[in-house]
């Protein structure tokens, strides 16, 4: 569903008025009870998963634990996301400490690297040059970036819609590789601390697998765990911006954040599964707003967007994936056409 009216000229005061209304409802207030419960549940999921891993021991049944821990790791990553936005703690230090524990020690990803990357995404969502999430890498999100690709890269781009979910299985490994690259390049502030925590995670993780399981079981566990973790984590972020307009850079804050984002409809299950990222428009407008308040502020934002004539995109979960895949397919069209012409 898209709510639109006749648009009026962009005004720098549009977001200020919305912000005033939201503050009047006190929706930016921290929600300590919610986060105590959420952190406890996610912590118990991770601890319980590893406890089950050691209790089951050397058995192929441990692959079921790998599936469960993939979900637990993704939920831990979503908690790290909220910590990075200071939704949990008001000040920087406790947010950073908890983020390092969740990110570096918990899932083996550099919290500092990811926070820097994600901040740049929020500042310029879907911008071809400034948003690292749409930068041309394995997948291409802008047709201009697809032109001129050769070899394996061209093959992937031609078929990237069909390869999207299989490629997500590599996301967990990619996060670790990107973290190491960032640490080696010196772009992470607490380089020594983050490197140490990542090393502790890697040693503890691999030691547990290869000491408790047989070599073949350990490799199978690692593949299943990391692959499903990548798919789940990728599926929480894919519906949010993919296939949405790419801004030119002259939009005001309200339009830059709303027009490039997509909300996903659903009940409590979608809220939990996507960690609140299904309210992507509200999250981008108010990144420090605690997750449980996003559902409350949504009607206000949707009504205000209609009032000022800004398109508000909202769709179902399955349709959001279809839109993203359709966009990937369209981006790869020039390469498919060029290959067909060359063959002819």
C-alpha positions in Angstrom: 0.0 0.0 0.0 1.3 3.5 -0.9 -0.2 6.6 0.7 0.1 9.6 -1.5 -1.4 13.0 -2.1 -0.6 15.9 -4.4 3.0 16.8 -3.3 3.9 20.2 -2.2 7.3 21.9 -2.4 9.9 20.4 -0.1 10.4 22.4 3.1 13.0 22.1 5.7 10.4 22.5 8.4 8.4 19.4 7.4 10.5 17.1 9.6 10.6 19.7 12.4 6.9 19.7 12.6 6.7 15.9 12.7 9.5 15.7 15.3 7.5 18.2 17.4 4.4 16.0 17.3 6.4 12.8 18.1 8.2 14.5 21.0 4.8 15.6 22.4 3.8 12.0 22.6 7.1 11.2 24.4 7.9 8.3 22.0 11.6 8.8 22.1 11.7 7.8 25.8 13.9 4.8 26.6 12.1 1.4 27.2 14.3 -0.3 29.9 11.8 -3.0 30.7 11.5 -4.1 27.1 15.2 -4.2 26.5 15.9 -6.0 29.8 13.4 -8.7 28.6 14.8 -8.7 25.0 18.4 -8.9 26.0 17.6 -11.6 28.6 15.7 -13.7 26.0 18.4 -13.4 23.3 21.2 -14.1 25.8 19.4 -17.2 27.0 18.9 -18.3 23.4 22.6 -18.0 22.7 23.6 -19.6 26.0 21.0 -22.3 25.7 22.1 -23.1 22.1 25.7 -23.7 23.2 24.6 -25.6 26.2 22.6 -28.0 24.0 25.6 -28.2 21.6 27.8 -29.5 24.4 25.1 -31.8 25.9 24.4 -33.5 22.6 28.1 -33.9 21.8 29.4 -35.7 18.8 26.2 -36.4 16.9 24.6 -35.4 13.7 21.7 -34.1 15.8 24.0 -31.2 16.5 23.0 -29.8 13.1 19.6 -28.9 14.7 21.5 -26.8 17.2 23.3 -25.1 14.3 19.9 -24.1 12.9 18.8 -22.8 16.3 22.1 -20.9 16.8 21.7 -19.3 13.4 18.5 -17.7 14.6 20.0 -16.8 17.9 23.0 -15.1 16.2 20.8 -13.1 13.9 18.7 -12.0 16.9 22.0 -11.0 18.6 23.0 -9.0 15.5 19.6 -7.2 15.7 20.3 -6.3 19.3 23.7 -5.0 18.3 21.9 -2.8 15.7 19.7 -1.3 18.4 22.8 -0.7 20.6 24.6 1.1 17.8 21.6 3.5 17.5 21.6 4.1 21.3 18.1 2.8 21.6 19.0 0.7 24.6 21.4 3.1 26.6 21.4 6.8 26.4 25.1 7.3 26.6 27.9 6.1 24.3 30.1 4.0 26.7 27.6 1.4 27.8 26.2 1.1 24.3 29.8 0.5 22.9 30.7 -2.0 25.6 27.5 -4.0 25.0 27.9 -3.7 21.2 31.4 -5.1 21.4 30.2 -8.0 23.4 27.3 -8.7 21.1 29.1 -8.1 17.8 32.8 -9.0 18.2 32.6 -11.6 21.0 29.1 -12.9 20.3 28.9 -13.3 16.5 32.4 -12.5 15.3 31.8 -9.2 13.5 33.6 -5.9 14.1 31.1 -3.7 15.9 33.1 -0.5 15.1 33.3 -1.3 11.4 29.7 -2.1 11.1 28.5 0.9 13.0 30.6 3.2 10.8 29.1 1.5 7.7 25.6 1.6 9.0 25.9 5.3 10.0 26.9 6.2 6.4 23.9 4.2 5.1 21.5 6.2 7.4 23.0 9.5 6.3 22.4 8.8 2.6 20.1 5.8 2.1 20.1 4.3 -1.4 22.5 7.0 -2.7 24.6 5.4 -5.4 27.9 7.0 -4.3 27.4 7.5 -0.6 25.5 4.5 0.7 27.8 1.5 1.2 24.9 -0.9 1.2 24.2 -0.2 -2.5 27.9 0.1 -3.5 28.7 -2.2 -6.5 30.1 -5.4 -5.1 28.9 -8.9 -5.8 25.3 -7.7 -6.3 24.5 -4.6 -8.3 21.6 -2.4 -7.4 22.1 0.3 -10.1 22.1 -0.3 -13.8 25.0 2.1 -14.4 27.2 -0.1 -12.1 26.4 -3.2 -14.1 27.7 -1.9 -17.4 31.1 -3.1 -18.4 31.2 -6.1 -16.1 33.1 -9.1 -17.4 33.6 -12.7 -16.6 32.2 -14.2 -13.4 31.0 -10.8 -12.2 29.0 -10.3 -15.4 27.5 -13.9 -15.0 26.4 -13.1 -11.4 24.9 -9.8 -12.5 23.0 -11.4 -15.3 21.5 -13.9 -12.9 21.6 -12.0 -9.6 17.9 -12.3 -8.9 18.1 -16.1 -9.0 21.4 -16.1 -7.1 20.2 -13.6 -4.4 19.2 -16.1 -1.7 22.1 -18.6 -2.4 24.5 -15.7 -2.1 23.1 -14.8 1.3 24.5 -18.0 2.6 27.9 -16.3 2.3 26.9 -13.2 4.2 28.1 -14.4 7.6 31.5 -15.1 6.3 31.5 -11.8 4.4 30.9 -9.9 7.6 33.9 -11.6 9.2 36.2 -11.0 6.2 35.1 -7.3 5.9 35.7 -6.9 9.6 39.3 -8.2 9.3 39.9 -6.0 6.3 38.7 -2.9 8.2 40.9 -3.8 11.2 43.9 -4.3 8.9 43.2 -1.0 7.2 43.1 0.8 10.5 39.7 2.4 10.0 38.4 1.0 13.3 39.0 3.2 16.3 39.6 0.5 19.0 41.7 -1.7 16.7 43.5 -3.7 19.4 40.5 -4.4 21.5 38.3 -5.3 18.6 41.0 -7.6 17.1 41.4 -9.4 20.4 37.7 -9.9 20.9 37.4 -11.3 17.3 40.3 -13.6 17.9 38.7 -14.9 21.2 35.5 -15.5 19.3 37.2 -17.4 16.5 39.3 -19.5 18.8 36.4 -20.4 21.1 34.0 -21.1 18.2 36.4 -23.3 16.2 37.8 -25.1 19.2 34.3 -26.0 20.4 33.4 -27.4 17.0 36.5 -29.4 16.4 36.9 -30.7 20.0 33.3 -31.8 20.5 32.4 -33.0 17.0 34.2 -35.2 14.5 36.0 -33.3 11.7 33.2 -33.9 9.2 30.5 -33.0 11.7 32.3 -29.9 12.6 32.6 -28.7 9.0 28.9 -29.5 8.5 27.9 -27.6 11.6 30.0 -24.6 10.5 28.5 -24.6 7.0 24.9 -24.9 8.2 25.2 -22.4 11.0 27.0 -19.7 9.0 24.9 -20.2 5.9 21.5 -20.0 7.7 22.7 -17.1 9.8 23.6 -15.2 6.6 20.3 -16.0 5.0 18.2 -14.9 8.0 20.2 -11.7 8.6 20.1 -10.8 4.9 16.4 -11.4 4.8 15.9 -8.9 7.7 17.6 -6.1 5.7 16.6 -6.9 2.1 13.0 -5.7 2.3 13.9 -2.3 3.6 15.4 -0.3 0.7 16.0 -2.6 -2.3 14.0 -1.6 -5.3 13.2 1.8 -3.8 14.1 5.1 -5.5 17.8 6.3 -5.5 18.0 9.9 -4.3 19.8 12.7 -6.1 21.2 14.2 -2.9 19.1 17.4 -2.9 16.2 16.1 -0.9 15.3 17.3 2.6 15.7 15.0 5.5 12.1 13.8 5.6 11.9 13.0 1.9 15.4 11.4 1.8 14.5 9.0 4.6 10.9 8.2 3.6 11.1 7.9 -0.1 14.0 5.5 0.0 12.5 3.2 2.6 9.8 0.6 2.7 7.7 -0.7 5.6 6.6 -4.4 5.9 3.2 -5.2 7.2 2.7 -7.9 9.7 1.8 -8.8 13.3 3.9 -9.6 16.3 5.7 -12.4 14.5 7.1 -10.1 11.8 8.0 -7.6 14.5 10.1 -10.2 16.3 11.5 -11.9 13.2 12.7 -8.6 11.7 13.7 -7.0 15.0 11.5 -3.9 14.3 13.2 -3.2 11.0 9.8 -3.8 9.3 9.1 -0.2 10.5 12.0 1.0 8.3 10.5 4.4 7.5 10.0 5.3 11.2 13.4 3.9 12.1 15.1 6.0 9.5 13.3 9.1 10.6 13.9 8.5 14.3 16.9 6.1 14.5 17.3 6.4 18.3 13.6 5.5 18.9 13.3 2.3 20.9 11.9 -0.6 18.8 8.6 -1.0 20.7 7.7 2.6 20.0 8.0 2.3 16.2 4.7 0.5 16.0 3.1 3.3 18.0 4.6 6.1 15.9 3.7 4.6 12.6 0.2 5.9 12.3 1.4 9.4 13.0 4.2 9.2 10.4 1.9 7.7 7.7 -0.8 10.4 8.3 1.8 13.2 8.3 3.3 11.9 5.0 -0.1 12.0 3.4 -0.6 15.5 4.8 2.6 16.9 3.2 2.3 14.8 0.1 5.2 12.4 0.5 4.8 8.8 -0.8 4.7 6.2 2.1 5.5 2.7 0.9 4.2 -0.3 2.8 3.8 -3.9 1.6 3.7 -7.5 2.8 6.8 -9.5 3.5 6.6 -11.7 0.5 5.9 -8.8 -1.8 8.8 -6.9 -0.4 11.1 -9.8 -1.5 9.5 -9.9 -4.9 10.1 -6.2 -5.4 13.8 -6.6 -4.4 14.2 -9.6 -6.8 12.4 -7.8 -9.6 14.7 -4.8 -9.2 17.8 -7.1 -9.3 16.5 -8.7 -12.4 15.9 -5.4 -14.1 19.3 -4.1 -13.3 20.9 -7.2 -14.9 18.8 -6.8 -18.1 21.4 -4.8 -20.1 24.0 -7.5 -19.6 21.6 -10.2 -20.6 20.6 -8.2 -23.7 24.3 -7.6 -24.6 25.1 -11.3 -24.3 22.1 -12.3 -26.4 23.2 -9.8 -29.1 26.7 -11.1 -29.0 25.6 -14.6 -29.4 23.3 -13.6 -32.3 
